[in-house]
Amino acid sequence: MLLSIKTSNKMADKGNWALAITVCIAGFLVVRADIITDAPVGQLFVYELHREVFQSEFEPFHKVFHGHVYNDPMVFKCNKERFPDLPQWLRFTQRDLYENGFLYGTPLPQDKGRNIIEIFVINKRSYDTFRERLVINVGPAVKRMPYQAEFFIERREIEKVLPAAVQKEIQLDIQHLWGTERLDFVNITSALDRGGRVPLPLPGYFEGVYVKLGSDRPFSKCMLRLDTPEHQRECEAGGKLTGDCSTCTNPINCITWCKSVLFDLSKPVPPAPLPTVGSGVLAWGGEFSPPESPPERDFFPDYIVTVIVPFALALILCLILAYIMCCRREGVYVHFTDSLSSCTITTPSRITPTSCGEWLAVTGSPWIRLGSAYSRSSWRSRRWRSAERHYRE
């Protein structure tokens, strides 16, 4: 008996330990680690939020057991941890609920450090919410790029340029123009952020994108034509840059050269002129002459227009309303007593009783009602008909 009890206790202890270990393993599997990435200063940083990854996070069992994966509309909302918005150098864009989102930007030297970005994903079909953390470590500049050029691509949009495949296409075209493969993206900006107009929601209309690349190699000869007076005159006349600089493998990636700019950072920037040191004593400016007081103005006409006239109109309207309500009422009761010797009553049939007593003898009531509308309707009553018959006899 005692042996069986001890055996059952040992089995219960083993079961408890197995349950605890199972719960711990499940907890470790459920918890996701933070996504850690690096962003060097002076270079473009792009992080794409894939909808397919988060779709499997919302309903993982449908894919495992049923083999079905939904294509739900999703909304991405990003902000810095414990802050309502993103860092100043980082931006987010998502064109449609069925497209991926992008975090992009170029960190500056003052942005060095650790940036923790909270990403909230909302499933618009089931309204489930998923949260993820992205850790961006902004480090020092890795490459030195003293030669930089900014190109304007008119037939592109910011969401269509941020994918890595499209960036590679644009980079290959500019490598052919620049004459070197040592190119890196510095920044990508939408034309809307530069004050451009919002395009019409029609095919063939685009917002335009500014693409900035840098290299340690100097500019090619065709690119140096951007700074020549001849090129500026061609742009003012509405012409385009011809020659090798106008070639592009994809027509959508063709560059608008009149809006392109070269930046030569290899030359030392001259320091700003130092301020001129004075004696520290202000020069004599003469006696202070206060301004004269403004001329007097009569506000009585303004008072009449703004106060008296509206008050007079309101009073007239009140008098008209009082007259209509009190003096034009129908069905006013008038009482006649036997003490009166005679009275005159106008009826619709033009019958004029000579005394109130005769009227009381006919109608049987000391009350009558005056008014055209009520008199016509009450004339058809029994008492009015009997009174009319009596006076005609």
FIROVEX-524931 format. One line per 3 residues: number of its first residue (from 0); their letters; for each residue y, z, x of C-alpha. Coordinates in steps of 0.05 Angstrom, whole numbers, plus 5000, padded with zeros to 4 digits. Layout:
<miros>
NUM = A = Y:Z:X  ...
</miros>
This chain:
<miros>
0 = MLL = 5000:5000:5000  5048:5019:5055  5029:4958:5095
3 = SIK = 5045:4911:5037  5114:4944:5026  5131:4936:5101
6 = TSN = 5109:4863:5099  5153:4849:5038  5213:4882:5071
9 = KMA = 5205:4840:5134  5201:4776:5092  5264:4796:5054
12 = DKG = 5301:4808:5120  5279:4740:5146  5303:4708:5082
15 = NWA = 5371:4740:5087  5379:4718:5159  5359:4647:5141
18 = LAI = 5410:4646:5084  5465:4671:5129  5449:4620:5183
21 = TVC = 5449:4564:5131  5517:4584:5104  5547:4587:5174
24 = IAG = 5520:4518:5192  5546:4489:5127  5614:4520:5141
27 = FLV = 5617:4489:5210  5597:4421:5183  5650:4423:5128
30 = VRA = 5708:4443:5174  5739:4382:5208  5772:4386:5275
33 = DII = 5844:4365:5286  5857:4294:5309  5890:4296:5377
36 = TDA = 5927:4237:5407  5979:4224:5462  6046:4188:5459
39 = PVG = 6083:4173:5524  6159:4173:5523  6190:4104:5516
42 = QLF = 6130:4069:5487  6112:4051:5416  6064:4099:5381
45 = VYE = 6025:4074:5320  5972:4112:5281  5939:4077:5223
48 = LHR = 5913:4117:5163  5851:4081:5138  5836:4087:5065
51 = EVF = 5761:4077:5076  5756:4140:5118  5788:4184:5064
54 = QSE = 5750:4149:5008  5685:4175:5037  5715:4245:5042
57 = FEP = 5730:4250:4968  5660:4233:4941  5610:4231:4998
60 = FHK = 5549:4241:4954  5560:4176:4916  5551:4137:4981
63 = VFH = 5491:4177:5005  5450:4182:4941  5477:4126:4896
66 = GHV = 5500:4075:4947  5566:4065:4910  5635:4072:4941
69 = YND = 5698:4070:4899  5761:4033:4918  5811:4083:4892
72 = PMV = 5887:4079:4898  5912:4131:4947  5980:4160:4966
75 = FKC = 5993:4187:5035  6046:4241:5046  6062:4263:5117
78 = NKE = 6106:4318:5145  6112:4362:5205  6076:4428:5199
81 = RFP = 6121:4481:5167  6176:4428:5158  6191:4385:5097
84 = DLP = 6198:4320:5136  6172:4283:5197  6202:4290:5267
87 = QWL = 6264:4249:5280  6228:4197:5323  6169:4187:5276
90 = RFT = 6168:4146:5212  6116:4131:5158  6106:4070:5114
93 = QRD = 6056:4048:5061  6069:3985:5022  6019:3993:4965
96 = LYE = 5969:4044:4939  5912:3999:4959  5936:3989:5031
99 = NGF = 5932:4032:5093  5989:4076:5116  6022:4076:5185
102 = LYG = 6056:4130:5226  6098:4096:5280  6157:4110:5326
105 = TPL = 6181:4115:5397  6190:4185:5426  6250:4200:5470
108 = PQD = 6253:4248:5530  6281:4303:5486  6220:4297:5440
111 = KGR = 6169:4321:5491  6120:4372:5467  6068:4382:5414
114 = NII = 6078:4354:5344  6030:4376:5289  6032:4328:5230
117 = EIF = 6002:4347:5163  5972:4288:5125  5960:4297:5050
120 = VIN = 5919:4244:5015  5921:4241:4939  5868:4202:4901
123 = KRS = 5905:4171:4842  5840:4160:4803  5810:4230:4806
126 = YDT = 5874:4265:4831  5834:4300:4885  5873:4320:4947
129 = FRE = 5851:4319:5019  5888:4350:5078  5883:4331:5151
132 = RLV = 5922:4350:5215  5944:4302:5268  5966:4331:5335
135 = INV = 6012:4286:5376  6024:4307:5448  6088:4273:5472
138 = GPA = 6084:4268:5548  6128:4239:5603  6137:4164:5611
141 = VKR = 6077:4129:5641  6107:4061:5656  6176:4041:5681
144 = MPY = 6205:3983:5641  6275:3966:5666  6274:3897:5632
147 = QAE = 6271:3900:5557  6282:3847:5503  6289:3854:5428
150 = FFI = 6266:3796:5384  6277:3785:5310  6217:3757:5271
153 = ERR = 6245:3733:5205  6180:3719:5167  6146:3786:5178
156 = EIE = 6145:3855:5145  6137:3922:5179  6068:3937:5149
159 = KVL = 6042:3869:5172  6065:3878:5244  6039:3948:5258
162 = PAA = 5964:3932:5259  5938:3923:5330  5913:3852:5319
165 = VQK = 5981:3827:5297  6015:3863:5355  5967:3827:5402
168 = EIQ = 5986:3759:5373  6061:3773:5382  6049:3800:5452
171 = LDI = 6011:3737:5473  6068:3692:5450  6120:3733:5487
174 = QHL = 6077:3735:5550  6080:3660:5550  6156:3661:5544
177 = WGT = 6166:3717:5594  6117:3690:5645  6080:3756:5655
180 = ERL = 6024:3796:5624  6053:3863:5641  6086:3875:5574
183 = DFV = 6086:3935:5528  6116:3949:5461  6177:3994:5462
186 = NIT = 6196:3996:5389  6185:3961:5322  6239:3968:5269
189 = SAL = 6246:3939:5199  6309:3899:5185  6321:3944:5126
192 = DRG = 6333:4002:5174  6386:3959:5209  6425:3947:5145
195 = GRV = 6388:3885:5121  6382:3865:5048  6321:3880:5006
198 = PLP = 6285:3813:4995  6268:3787:4927  6196:3802:4903
201 = LPG = 6178:3729:4907  6133:3689:4955  6170:3664:5016
204 = YFE = 6219:3723:5020  6210:3774:5076  6249:3833:5101
207 = GVY = 6245:3815:5175  6224:3857:5235  6256:3873:5302
210 = VKL = 6205:3876:5359  6225:3906:5426  6182:3897:5488
213 = GSD = 6192:3918:5560  6166:3901:5629  6177:3914:5702
216 = RPF = 6184:3838:5714  6251:3803:5708  6267:3756:5651
219 = SKC = 6246:3683:5653  6296:3626:5656  6290:3607:5582
222 = MLR = 6302:3680:5562  6364:3684:5607  6393:3629:5564
225 = LDT = 6406:3681:5511  6465:3708:5551  6497:3640:5564
228 = PEH = 6560:3616:5527  6523:3552:5507  6471:3591:5469
231 = QRE = 6525:3631:5433  6560:3567:5413  6495:3538:5387
234 = CEA = 6483:3600:5344  6554:3597:5316  6542:3523:5299
237 = GGK = 6476:3541:5265  6431:3510:5318  6366:3536:5346
240 = LTG = 6340:3546:5417  6299:3488:5439  6250:3478:5496
243 = DCS = 6193:3524:5519  6225:3586:5487  6216:3558:5417
246 = TCT = 6140:3554:5419  6096:3601:5378  6021:3598:5362
249 = NPI = 6030:3625:5292  6091:3599:5251  6099:3668:5219
252 = NCI = 6111:3699:5288  6166:3650:5308  6227:3685:5337
255 = TWC = 6298:3678:5311  6334:3671:5378  6404:3679:5351
258 = KSV = 6387:3752:5334  6351:3768:5398  6381:3810:5454
261 = LFD = 6364:3824:5527  6372:3893:5559  6375:3897:5634
264 = LSK = 6365:3970:5653  6352:3954:5726  6426:3954:5742
267 = PVP = 6457:4023:5751  6501:4044:5695  6572:4059:5719
270 = PAP = 6590:4131:5705  6642:4146:5653  6713:4156:5679
273 = LPT = 6731:4228:5690  6785:4258:5645  6855:4262:5674
276 = VGS = 6873:4334:5691  6942:4352:5667  6989:4411:5680
279 = GVL = 6962:4449:5620  7031:4454:5587  7045:4413:5525
282 = AWG = 7106:4368:5526  7167:4387:5485  7165:4351:5419
285 = GEF = 7230:4375:5388  7243:4422:5331  7194:4423:5273
288 = SPP = 7221:4386:5213  7182:4403:5151  7174:4348:5098
291 = ESP = 7221:4348:5040  7197:4373:4973  7177:4319:4924
294 = PER = 7225:4301:4868  7220:4338:4803  7179:4307:4748
297 = DFF = 7184:4315:4673  7115:4330:4645  7137:4334:4571
300 = PDY = 7119:4261:4555  7050:4272:4585  7043:4335:4544
303 = IVT = 7060:4298:4480  7011:4242:4495  6953:4288:4516
306 = VIV = 6963:4347:4468  7011:4335:4410  6986:4266:4389
309 = PFA = 6912:4285:4386  6930:4349:4350  6971:4311:4298
312 = LAL = 6915:4261:4287  6865:4318:4278  6911:4352:4228
315 = ILC = 6920:4288:4188  6845:4278:4186  6835:4350:4163
318 = LIL = 6886:4341:4106  6852:4277:4083  6784:4312:4084
321 = AYI = 6811:4372:4046  6841:4326:3993  6776:4288:3984
324 = MCC = 6735:4352:3980  6781:4394:3936  6824:4347:3894
327 = RRE = 6775:4290:3882  6715:4331:3860  6676:4310:3798
330 = GVY = 6647:4360:3749  6704:4412:3750  6694:4464:3696
333 = VHF = 6753:4481:3650  6748:4539:3600  6784:4541:3533
336 = TDS = 6790:4604:3491  6804:4614:3417  6872:4645:3434
339 = LSS = 6900:4576:3450  6932:4542:3390  6923:4470:3413
342 = CTI = 6901:4429:3474  6895:4356:3493  6829:4330:3520
345 = TTP = 6820:4259:3543  6750:4232:3531  6719:4165:3547
348 = SRI = 6724:4144:3474  6797:4164:3471  6785:4219:3419
351 = TPT = 6839:4273:3421  6821:4339:3388  6882:4377:3363
354 = SCG = 6856:4447:3374  6806:4483:3415  6776:4513:3353
357 = EWL = 6756:4445:3326  6727:4428:3394  6687:4493:3395
360 = AVT = 6664:4480:3324  6637:4412:3343  6609:4424:3413
363 = GSP = 6591:4497:3407  6612:4512:3479  6680:4535:3508
366 = WIR = 6665:4496:3573  6678:4423:3586  6673:4381:3649
369 = LGS = 6727:4334:3674  6717:4273:3717  6703:4200:3704
372 = AYS = 6632:4196:3731  6607:4260:3698  6643:4245:3632
375 = RSS = 6609:4178:3626  6540:4207:3639  6551:4268:3594
378 = WRS = 6580:4224:3539  6510:4201:3524  6487:4272:3511
381 = RRW = 6474:4298:3441  6536:4342:3435  6583:4286:3456
384 = RSA = 6551:4239:3405  6557:4290:3349  6630:4301:3367
387 = ERH = 6645:4227:3365  6610:4221:3297  6649:4279:3269
390 = YRE = 6718:4253:3289  6704:4183:3263  6687:4211:3194
</miros>
